Amino acid sequence: MSQQNKNRGLILFASFLQWVVKFFLVVFAKRSATAVANHVVKKEDKMFTSQFETALAKTVKIEGGFVNHPADRGGPTNLGVTIGTLNRWYGAAKEATVEDVMALDHPTAKLIYHDLYWGDNNLPCQNIAEWSEPLSWECFDSAVLHGPARAAYFLQDALNLLNRNEDERLFKDLKVDGWAGTDTLKAMRKLDNRAYGKRALLVAVNVEQASFLRNLARRDPTQEAFYVGWILHRIQFEGKVA
């Protein structure tokens, strides 16, 4: 075989490989897009409670639109949804980009908040809302800022501290493990036996978060950029408790 024919064969083979690569890239892109669409676009199938709607409105009002502050540990964020949270929502379907965060719309953010925060097993906000709506708002907002496990930790520690306020304890002290399960919910409801129960627990949970945020800013001076916003908008001691 002449050198010319060998070169022609190599060119044809290289062209074939390019075509194969392009073909599989197109197929993969279509499958990824379909998977994301199937995962995200189910707005009409989801039912939302009024308690969740209220909690969401309060948190989104605080969070605002797209931001990408260099000191923000969450990175690019839109409507309070970080790029890491969006990645969790997409799962294996695709990897979230900054452009995806910027393009995030309210209906999709609503689904993310409902599934990853309001309905998280670590912190069942709907069950909390049935006992006290303001407490559920606080727990939900803390979950968005710190993660559901940390917010559950705040709730459990606050319950234990309030339980020690009397000679006769209402429940066996909880294991503070960031998992607000049946024992945590039962302990919460036992505070009905004390006149100050709901009001005190709401304040105590806020104190837990305030202490955590203060210590965070002390340990990492870069986080001082957010401290004023945290204490003015995330720490709430006033309001009707029901």
C-alpha positions in Angstrom: 0.0 0.0 0.0 1.4 3.4 -1.0 2.0 6.1 1.6 -0.7 8.2 -0.1 -3.3 5.5 0.5 -2.2 5.0 4.1 -2.6 8.8 4.7 -6.1 8.7 3.1 -7.1 5.7 5.3 -5.9 7.5 8.5 -7.9 10.6 7.5 -11.0 8.6 6.9 -10.6 6.7 10.2 -10.1 10.0 12.1 -13.2 11.4 10.5 -15.2 8.3 11.5 -14.0 8.7 15.2 -15.0 12.3 15.2 -18.4 11.4 14.0 -18.8 8.7 16.6 -17.8 11.1 19.4 -20.2 13.7 18.2 -23.0 11.2 18.0 -22.6 10.0 21.6 -22.2 13.5 22.9 -25.5 14.5 21.3 -27.2 11.4 22.7 -25.8 12.0 26.1 -26.9 15.7 26.1 -30.4 14.7 25.1 -30.7 12.1 27.8 -29.4 14.5 30.4 -31.8 17.2 29.4 -34.7 14.7 29.5 -33.7 13.4 32.9 -33.5 16.9 34.3 -36.8 17.8 32.8 -38.5 14.7 34.1 -36.9 15.3 37.6 -37.8 19.0 37.8 -40.9 19.8 35.8 -43.7 18.2 37.9 -45.2 21.3 39.3 -48.8 20.3 38.7 -48.3 17.0 40.6 -47.1 18.6 43.9 -49.4 19.7 46.7 -48.2 22.4 49.0 -49.6 23.3 52.5 -50.4 26.8 53.5 -47.8 26.5 56.2 -45.1 25.7 53.7 -46.2 28.5 51.4 -45.9 31.1 54.2 -42.5 29.8 55.3 -41.2 29.8 51.8 -42.4 33.4 51.2 -40.6 34.6 54.3 -37.3 32.9 53.5 -37.2 33.9 49.8 -37.9 37.5 50.8 -34.8 37.4 52.9 -32.7 35.6 50.4 -33.5 37.7 47.3 -32.2 37.0 43.8 -28.9 35.9 42.4 -25.7 36.6 44.4 -22.2 35.3 44.1 -20.3 36.9 47.1 -16.7 35.8 47.2 -16.9 35.1 51.0 -20.1 33.1 50.7 -19.3 29.4 51.5 -22.3 28.3 49.5 -21.0 29.9 46.3 -23.4 31.2 43.6 -26.9 31.4 45.0 -30.3 32.3 43.6 -33.5 32.6 45.7 -31.5 31.1 48.5 -30.7 27.9 46.5 -26.9 27.4 46.3 -25.1 25.7 43.5 -24.4 22.7 45.8 -28.1 22.4 46.6 -29.0 22.5 42.9 -26.5 19.7 42.3 -28.2 17.6 45.0 -31.5 18.3 43.3 -30.3 17.3 39.9 -28.6 14.2 41.2 -27.1 12.1 38.5 -29.0 13.9 35.8 -26.3 16.7 35.3 -23.9 18.9 37.1 -25.2 22.4 38.0 -23.4 25.4 36.6 -23.4 29.1 37.5 -25.7 29.6 34.5 -28.1 27.1 35.9 -28.2 28.9 39.2 -28.8 32.3 37.5 -31.6 30.8 35.4 -33.4 29.2 38.4 -37.0 30.1 38.5 -39.4 30.4 41.4 -41.5 27.2 40.7 -38.3 25.1 40.6 -36.9 26.7 43.7 -40.2 26.0 45.4 -40.0 22.3 44.6 -36.4 22.2 45.8 -37.3 23.9 49.1 -40.2 21.5 49.7 -38.4 18.3 49.0 -34.9 19.1 50.4 -35.8 21.3 53.4 -39.5 21.4 54.4 -39.9 17.6 53.9 -36.4 16.6 55.0 -36.4 13.6 57.4 -33.9 15.3 59.8 -36.4 18.1 60.4 -40.1 17.4 59.6 -41.3 21.0 59.4 -44.9 20.1 58.5 -45.2 18.1 61.8 -43.7 21.1 63.7 -46.1 23.5 61.9 -49.1 21.4 63.3 -47.9 22.4 66.8 -46.6 25.9 66.1 -46.4 27.6 62.7 -43.9 30.3 63.8 -41.6 27.6 65.1 -41.8 25.8 61.8 -41.0 29.0 60.0 -37.9 29.4 62.1 -36.8 25.8 61.8 -37.3 25.9 58.0 -35.3 29.2 57.6 -32.5 27.8 59.8 -32.5 24.6 57.7 -32.0 26.7 54.5 -29.2 28.7 56.1 -27.4 25.9 57.9 -28.8 22.6 56.6 -31.7 20.5 58.2 -29.4 18.6 60.5 -28.0 21.7 62.1 -31.4 23.2 62.4 -32.6 20.0 64.1 -29.7 20.3 66.5 -30.8 23.8 67.5 -34.3 22.5 68.2 -33.1 19.5 70.3 -30.7 21.4 72.3 -33.3 24.1 73.0 -35.8 21.5 74.2 -33.2 19.9 76.6 -32.4 23.3 78.1 -36.1 24.1 78.6 -36.7 20.7 80.1 -34.2 21.4 82.9 -36.0 24.6 83.9 -38.2 22.8 86.4 -37.7 20.2 89.2 -40.0 17.8 87.4 -38.8 17.1 83.9 -41.3 16.6 81.2 -39.3 14.1 79.2 -36.0 12.2 79.1 -33.3 14.5 77.7 -33.0 14.0 74.0 -29.9 12.8 72.2 -28.7 15.9 70.3 -27.9 14.2 67.0 -29.4 16.5 64.4 -32.3 14.1 63.7 -35.6 15.4 64.9 -37.6 12.2 65.0 -40.5 10.9 67.0 -38.8 11.5 70.4 -38.1 15.2 69.5 -41.6 15.8 68.3 -43.1 14.2 71.5 -40.8 16.3 73.7 -41.9 19.4 71.8 -45.6 18.7 72.3 -45.0 18.1 76.1 -44.2 21.8 76.4 -47.9 22.4 76.2 -47.9 21.5 79.9 -46.1 24.7 80.6 -47.6 28.1 80.0 -44.5 29.5 78.4 -43.8 26.5 76.3 -44.3 27.6 72.7 -43.0 31.1 73.2 -39.9 30.0 75.1 -39.0 27.3 72.6 -39.2 29.8 69.7 -36.9 32.2 71.5 -34.6 29.4 72.6 -34.2 28.1 69.0 -33.3 31.7 67.9 -30.8 31.9 70.7 -29.2 28.7 69.5 -28.8 30.0 66.0 -27.6 33.5 67.2 -24.9 31.8 69.3 -23.8 29.6 66.3 -23.6 32.6 64.0 -21.7 34.7 66.5 -19.1 31.9 66.9 -18.9 31.4 63.2 -18.1 35.1 62.6 -15.5 35.0 65.4 -13.8 31.9 64.0 -13.8 33.2 60.4 -13.5 37.0 59.9 -14.6 36.6 56.3 -18.1 35.7 57.6 -18.4 39.1 59.3 -19.6 40.4 55.9 -22.9 38.6 56.5 -23.3 39.1 60.3 -25.4 42.2 60.2 -27.8 40.6 57.8 -28.0 37.4 59.9 -28.9 39.1 63.1 -31.3 41.6 61.6 -33.2 39.1 59.3 -32.6 35.6 60.6 -32.9 36.1 64.3 -36.5 36.8 65.3 -37.7 37.1 68.9 -41.0 38.9 68.3 -44.3 37.9 66.8 -47.3 35.9 67.7 -46.7 32.3 68.7 -49.4 29.8 67.9 
